[in-house]
Amino acid sequence: MKVLLQGGLGNQMFQYAFARALAHRGYKVALDAAWGYTKYSHFYPNSIFSLTRKKLMGGGDKARN
């Protein structure tokens, strides 16, 4: 499953927490921070939390549909 990080800081934090919760439940999760920053790029740089390549816990071989 891919979680797209976009919007303002609050939205990004919620999306990251959502991705971590999915990973904790055994889903294989990837964060995509390369899309959706054209509107907010001057406020929030793409690497604000360096989340583009952060490994989430529980993202092993368990993939659910």
Sequence and secondary structure as in RCSB ss.txt:
>XXXX:A:sequence
MKVLLQGGLGNQMFQYAFARALAHRGYKVALDAAWGYTKYSHFYPNSIFSLTRKKLMGGGDKARN
>XXXX:A:secstr
 EEE  SSHHHHHHHHHHHHHHHHTT   EEE SSS TTTTTTS TTSS  TT   TT SS    
